């Protein structure tokens, strides 16, 4: 008997059907990364989706200030973010705390 393909299942959520969809932008370079740098998150995008209504409830963006890298021209071209913009952002730990407290990251998937 051939294997049966798994079918996606929509699970009823205890938190009212709301889920957080997270997307991150990170520092990047065309070609090799400069010596001594690492790719760091510079923006956390969050969209709250109501699965029952099948619609977006809200959108949020949190800028994150990089510590061990800078936003390259290539990165700005890809993300639209500049070094000056991310310099106004939160440190990574504060951004994570904001996700947990203001956006319910610990209470819903």
Buried (B, 14 or more C-beta within 10 A) or exposed (E): EEEEEEEEEEEEBEEEBBBBEEEEBBBBBEEEEEEEBEBBBBBBEBBBBBBEEEEEEEEBEBBBBBEEBBBBEEBBEEBEBEBEBBEEBBEBEEBBEBBEEEBBBEEBE
